[in-house]
Amino acid sequence: MGKNTIFNNLITFFKALVLIIVLFLPFHLVSSQISEKDLDYSIIKKVNYEDFTPKIGKEGGVLIRALSSDPKTFNPALAQETSSTAVIGYLFRGLTKTNLKTLLPEPDLAERWEHNEDGTVWKVYLKRNLKWSDGKPFTADDVVFTYNQIYYNPNIPTSTRDILMIDGEPFKVRKIDNYTVEFKLPKPFAFFLDSIGVDILPKHKLEKFVKNNTFLQAWSVNTNPKELVGMGEYTIKKYIQGQYVIYERNPYFLEKDKIGQKLPYIKKIVSPIMSDPDYQLIKFLDGKIDYLSIRPVDLVEVIKKAKENKNITIYNLGATPSTLFIVFNQNPNSPIPKYKLKWFQNTKFRQAISYAINREKIIKVVYNGFAYPIYTAITPANKRLYDEKYYPKYPFNLKKAKKLLLSIGFKEGKDGYLYDKEGHRLEFTLTTNAGSKERELIGIIVKEDLKKIGIKVNFALIDFNKLVNDLTESYNWESVIIGLTGSKIPYFGQNVWLSSGSLHMWYPKQKKPATDWERKVDELFNKAATELNPEKRDMYYKEAFRIIGEQQPMIFLVAPETLLAINNRLKNVFPTVWGWYKEEMVYIEE
């Protein structure tokens, strides 16, 4: 074992020790160390959606934004994790994009569109004279190639395909001329314009990989960044693993402001890779990073700094659409013991665990009160579907949790632990990604509470990309604390909620629904996708998420509020929980 490994193990040990000490201090003692003066929440701003209009800025400057980890891939069709999408998000565009003020689709690579009476045939007219970042012209061939040869290619395991299907049938996509593409849909589709916001990819660069069946190796992290060709605002100039990504403004990005200046205003972005969020905090407070997602543990230091030098603005963007949850592996093709699968597949077992989760304690201790308890995948950010009275709840109740476990055959042993009918101790491994203080602390809280009802939890921290690999490829895991970023439209989470979905975490890629309740959720999602009446569509989704809340395949914990700190040298800043509005117009004023 090398010196670095020993050192890292010691650091992990002492971090865990500190978390344990904090956890078992009475809450009033922890919070008594934080004065009301330090926690001056009045300094935190709410974003005003009504009165923001970006002003004319100036070109130039270097934006510094931190990345939490290296990407797994540069290929957007294969990216399933934020470690990859955070790196390549600047490089690509779709036919449409979402207006982050209205949350409605608007043109991007498309100029306009028209459709027949029942909305099953759409003609999409492309903007002319657009070029890829290597100067090659963008045409309808690229669009048809992207859909037919990549997203609809059964040999390419892309999660994007899940959102481009209606009742299991694909769109029929064909070229009419160089700047017109026709989409024929099997049924009317409520979210067609939103769905065609998926990334369009360059035929001249990627077709060779499709033809020779090497697409899964295309645009790996070892690819020369010059080979990564997109239509987005930036290109990757340089990538050094574990150190940084450098972006330069795409010279062929044609958008301009009202006085003819090129957009985006910022010409260069430097993204140091900082896996330790404590280090990110230090660098932000030192002015070396331009913005920071604030963890609750960061809040006191950031508020103090903002009050000292006035160079920092703190925003509360409100409830995040992101969800945090514990998920148990129910996949019969996984290598975990069959008796554990039997536990995990039992609805009452999962409900018992949900009752044993002290969400209010998590909110107070982990999030300083800046979070909401949730019991299904809908958070207060989704105003159309959020309804506290409609979805099942599992308030903290250890007696009820233990009673449920006893009702399905577990018995208490002499050692205080529960055992199943075959004599197996109720014990499982709970993992999460190393480096997330919130998830580490939640894991410790969960472990201790479950111990009180006779469950032994082995809590382990692993690298995020390994965690993703376990979830999506090897399936060698028992339970995980992880999150989803959320979507303004449930349809775009179909790869999670449909039983056939590649991110249907507890049992992905089912040939047919494994349970009656999953079949019902599939039916409701398929009905919602073709329902043009918004109120009826909402009810289909609400019923689907009521069933998910009842079955608890994911034991939803909390939805944190989004706190963001920004260096005031950035101007035209309008952050939302869905992203930054008019991000290309952000400029730097020294």
N, C-alpha and C positions, 0 to 999 in steps of 0.2 A: 504493500500500500504506500503510495507516494505522499510526500509532505503536503501537497495541495489537498489531497483527499482527506487526510487527517485533519487539516485545518478547517476544511469545509464541514466535516462532521462535527467538529467542536463548535463551530459557529451555529450550526443547526440545533445542536443540543442546548446551547445557552439561550437561543431564541425561544425554543420550546419551554425552557425553564422560566424565562421571564413571563411568557404567556400564562403558564400555570400559576405563577405567583399573582399576577394581575387578576386572573379569573377567580381565585379563591379569596381575594380581599373583598369584604363587604362593599356593595356598590357605592354606598354613601362615602366610604373612605377613599375609593378611587376618584370619585368626582369631586371630593373636597380639595384635591390637589389643584383643581382647575377653578380659578376665580371667575366671578361673573364678569369682571373687567376683561379677562383674557377671552372669554367666550361671548364677545360682543356680537351677537348675531345680526344686529342692525346694519353691520357693515356689508352683509351679504345681499347682493342685488338680485331682484327678479327680472327676467328678461321681459321687456314690453314688446309684445308682438305687433302692436298697432302703429307705433310711431317710428319704427326703424326704416330708414331709406339710406342705402349706401351712397356715400358721396364720392366724387372724383378723387382718386388717389394718385400715387406716383409709382413708377416702376423702380425696381431695384431691391437690394437688401437680401439678407440671408435669414430664413426662418430656422430655428432650432427646435425640433420636437423629438422627444424620446420615444424609442420603441422598447417594448418589454422583453422581446425575445426575437430570435432569428426566425425567418420563415421556413416552412416545410417545403414550399414549392413557389415558383413564380408563375405557375400556370393557373389562370383564374377558373378554368373549367374543372380543375382538380382540387382547388383550395376549399377546405371545409372548416378551417379554424382561423381565429382572429390573428394569430401570429403571422399567417400568410397574407390575409386580406388587408391587414394594416399596412403592409409593405407595398403591395401592388395596387392598392385602391386608386392611386393617382394616375395610373397608366392607361385605364380603359374607360370606355363609355358605351352606353346603350342607345337604342333608337329613341327612347324617352328617358326622362329623369323625373324625380319628384320635387315639386316646389315645396320647400321646407316651411314656408309660411302657411300655405293652403293645404298641404299634404295631398295635392292633386297632381296627376301626371302632366308633363308639358314636353314639347319637342326638345330633342337633343341632337342625335345624328339625323333623325327624321326632321323634315321641314313641315309636313302636314300629313293628314290621312283622311280617308273617307270609307264608308261601309255601306253594305246593302241594308234593306229594311229590317231584317231580323238580326243583324250584327254577326252573321256567320262568315261573311267575306269582307276582308279589309284590304284596301290598297294603301300602302305606306310609301310616301314620296320622300326620297332622301335629299338632304342638302347637297348641292353641287360644289365641285371644286375643293372638296375636303381631301386631305392627304394623311397617310399614316406617318408616324414619327420618323420613318426613314425616307419620306418623300414620295412614296408610291401612292397612286390615286386610290381613293376609297370608292367602291361601287357596290351595286346590288349583289355581285358575285360573292363579296365578303359576307354579306348577311345570309345568303342562302347556304354558303359553306358552313357558317357558324352553327346554324340550326340543324341542317340535314346531316352534316358529316361529323359534328362534334356533339351537340346537345342531344340529338336523337339517335346517336350511334350506340347500339346496344353493347358494343365492346369497350366503351368508355364509361367508367363509373363516376359520372358527374351528378352531384346532387341537384344541379340546375334543372335537369330533366324533370324532376318532380313537380316543378311549378309551371312547366310548359306542356302539361297533359290535362285533358278534360275527360273525366270518367275513364282514365287509362288510355285515351287516344291522343296522338300528337296533332299539332297543327300541320297542315300541308303548306309548305313554303316554296314558292317558285319566283323566278325572275321574270318580270315583264319587259323591262329594258334596263339600261345601266343605272337608272336612278329610281326605279319603281319595283317594289316587291309586293306580291300578293300572298296573303295569309288566308287559308280556308280552315274554318273551325268546325269540329264535329257538332257543336251545339253553341248557342249564344253563351257568351262568357263575360261575366261582370268585370273581370280584372284584366282584360286583354291589354289595354294601354299600359297598365302598370307592369304586366309580365314581360313586355318587350323592352323593358329597361335593362335586361341582362346584357352582360358584356359582349360586344361584337369583336371577333378575332380575325387576324389577317390571313387570308387564304394563301397569299404568296409566301408566307413564312411557315405555316403549320400544315398545309396540305400534304407535304411529303411525309410527315410523321404519321398522318392518318393512313396514307396509302401503304406504308411499309410496316404498319402495326406497332409503331414505337411511340405513340402519342403519350403513353403513360410516363415516358422518360423525357418528353419534350419540355423545355423550359424548366429544368430542375434548378436547384439553388447553385449548381456548379456552372450554369450557363453564363457565358459572357454577356453582361448587361446590354451590349450593343445589339444582341440578337432579340431582345425583348421589344417588340414593336407594338405600339398602341395608338389610340386616338385621344388619349387623355391630356391633361394640362402639363404633365411632366414625364420625363424619361429618367431611368436610373443610370447615372453616370458611373457609379462605383459601388460595389458591395464587398465588404470585408467581414467574413463570418465572426460573430461575437464582438464586433467593434462598431461598425456604422454602415449606413446607407446614405449615399449622396444623390440627390435629384437635381436635374436641371430643367428649366422650362422648355417644353416641346416647341421647337422652332416652327412647326407647321400647325400649331394650334391657332386658329384664325379669329377667335373672338376678340373684340376690342371694346373699349368703353366709349362713351358718347363723344369724346374729343379725339378719338382715333388711337389712343394708347393701347398697346397689346396687353392682353390678359393671359394668365394671371399676372397681377402686378409683381409679386415676389418671384424673382428669377431663379433662386436656388434654395433648396431645403437640405439641411444636414440633420440626419437622424441617428444619433448615437444609440447603441443597443445597451440598455441598462436593465438588467433583470431584477435588480434589487430596488424596490420602490422607495426605500429609505434614502438610497443614493440619488434617485430622481428628485426627491424632496429637497435634499441638500443643494443640488445643482439648480433647481428652480429658485430657491430662496437666495441663491448666490447670483441670480440673473443669467445663468448659463443655459437655461431652457426657457422657452417662451410661454408654454402653458402646461398645466398639470391637472389631471383628474385627482381630486382631493379625496383621500381616504379619511374616515372619521378621526383616525389617530393623528392625521396631519393638521387638523383644523385649527388647533390652538396656535401652532407655529405660524401657519399661513396668515391667520387673522392678525397676530402680533406684527408680522412683517408688513402687512398691508397698512396697518395703522401707523407704523414708523415712517415709511418712506413714500407712501402714496403711489408707488409704481405698480401696484397689483390691484386688480379688480377680481372680486370673488362673486361668482354667479351660482344661484340655486336654480337649476333648470326644472325642478319639480321631479315627480315620480318618474323613474326610468322605466322603459318598456322591458328592460332586462329582468330576468328571473334567476334566482339562485335556488338550487334544489339538491336533494339526495336522490340518486337513482340506483335501484337494485337490478342486477343482471338476471333477466328472465330467459335468456337465449339458450335453447336446448342444444345448440351447436357449439356452445362455449365449453372450455375445459374445466369448469368449476364442478365440484361434487354434486351429484344428482340430488342428494338430500337437501342441499342448500337451494338448488333450483326450486324444489318443492316448497320450501319456505317462501322464497321470494315471489313465487307465482300465486301465492295465496293473498287475496284482497284484504282479508282481516289482519294478516301479518303486517302489510304495508300501512293499513289504517292505524294499527297499534303503534307502529313507529312514529307516525304522524302525531298521534296524541302525546307521545313522549318527547316531542321537540318543544323546547321552551322558546318560542319565537319572540316573546316580549323581552326575555333576557338577552337574546341575540341582538335585538334592536337597541337596547340600552347599553349593553357592554361593548358590542362590536361596532355599532353605527352611531353612537352618541344621540340616539333618537331619530336620526335622519333615515328612516326606512319604514316600510309598511309590511305587516304580516300578510302572507298570501297562502292560499290553499289550492289554487289552480293556476293556469298559465297566464291569466289576465291580471294586469296591474292597473293602478289608477291612471296611468298614462294613456290607456285605451279607453277614452271616455264613452265610446259607444257601447262597449261590452262590459265594462266594469260595473258590478252590481253586488254589493256586500251581502244583500239578503238572498240572492239567487243561488249562490254556489255553496256546497257543503263546507263546514268548518270543523277544525280539529283543535280546539283550544287545549292548552297544556293540562294534562290530567294523567298522572302516572298510574293511579289506581285503575282507571278505565283502560289504559294501555295494557297493563298486566292482565286484567280480566279477559281482554280479547285474546291475548296469547294463550291463556289457560283454556279458553273455549275451543281452541283449534288443536288441542292435544299436548301442549307443552306442560311439563311438570317441574316443580322446583326441587333441585337436588340439595343434598346436605351442605354443599359448599355455597349455597345461595344463588347459584346460576340455574337458568332454565335448561331443560333437556327435552328433546323431541321423543316421540314414541319408540324410536330405534336406539335411543341412548346417546344421541349426539348432542353435545353442549351447544347452546345457542350462541354461536360465536362467528363473527365475520370480519373481514378486513374492509376498512373505509379509507379510501385514498382521496387526495386532492393535490393540486399543483403547488409545488414548493414556491415560496416567494410571495404568496398572498397571505398577509397577516390576518385579514378578515376570515378567510376560509380555514386557516390554521386554528384560529381561536374558536370558530364555530365547531370544528372537528373535536376540539377538547371539550366544549360544552356538551355536545351530543354524546360523546363517549362517557362522560361522567353521569349524565342523566339516564342513559340506557343501562349503565351498571346498576343503578338503583332498582331496576325492575328485573335484574338477573340476566342481562345481555352483556357478553364480553365483546368489546369492539377493539380491534387492532388498528390504530390510526397511523397512516403512513403518508409521507410527502414524496412526490415524484416530479420529474421534469414535465412541463406542460405538453410538449410535443410527444413525449412517450405516453402521457395520459390519453391524448387524442388518438394515438396509434392503437392503444389498448381498446378504446371505445369503438373504433371504426374498422379495425383490421384483425387484430389477434383475438379480440373478445375475451381476453384473459384478465378479468376483473370481477370483483364481487359487488362492491358498492362504491359510489363516487360522489363527492361534493363538486358540482360544476355549475355553470350558468349558460343561459342562452341570451343573445343580444336582443331578441324580440323583434317584432315587425308591426307596422301600423295596420297591416292587413293579414289576418290569420292565414289566408291562402298561401302566403309566401313562407309559411312555416310548415307546409305540407310534407316536406322531407323529414320532419320530426313526427307529425301527428298521423299521417297515413301509415297503415301497417306495412306497406311496401316501401316506405321511405328509407333512404340510406342513413338518416340520422334518427330513426325511430329507436332511441338509445337502448331501451330495455330489451328489444328483440328486433333488430333491423332487417329489412329486405325480405319480409315474409312473402311466400308465394301466394298464400291466402291467409286471411285474418286468423290468428291463433285462438282468439276468444270472440264470443258474441258481442262483447262491448266494443272491441276494436272494430269489428265489422260495422257496428252502428255508427261509430265515429267516422269511419270511411264514408258511409252513406251520407251523413250530415255534411261533411266537407264537400263531397261531390255535388250535393244539392245546392249548397251555398254558392259554389263556383258558377253555377248556371242561373242563379236567381237574380233577376235584374231589379227586383223591388228591395231597396236597402233595409227596410224594417223586417221583412221576412228573412232576408239573408242574415241579419243580426241574430234573429232567433235561432236559426240553424247553428250558428257558431256558438251561441250561448248554451244551447243544449249539449253540443259536443264537449264544451269545456266543463259543463256540469258533470257529465259522465266521467271525464278525466279527473275532476276533483273528487268524485265518489270513489273511483278505482285507485287513485294515488299511485300510478305507475312511476311518477316522479313525486317525491315528497317535497312540495314547494315550501320554501322557508320565508324569504323576505324579498321585497323589491326595494332596493336602496333609492334614495333621492340622488340626483346627479349634481355634484358640486364640482365646479371648475374654476381654477384660478388662472388668470391671464396677465402676462406682462403688458403694461399699458403702452409699450412702444408699438403694439399691434393695433391698427385702426380698422374701422369698418367691421368690427367683430359682432356677430349676431349668432351665438350658439343656441342650439336646441337639443333636446334629447335624441333627435334623429340625425344630427350632424350640424354643420355650420351653414347657415343661409348665405348664399352668394359668396362662398369661400374664395372664389377667384378674385374678388375685389378687396380682400384683406391686403393691407399694405403696411409698410414699416416706416415709422417716423422716429428717428433717433433724437 
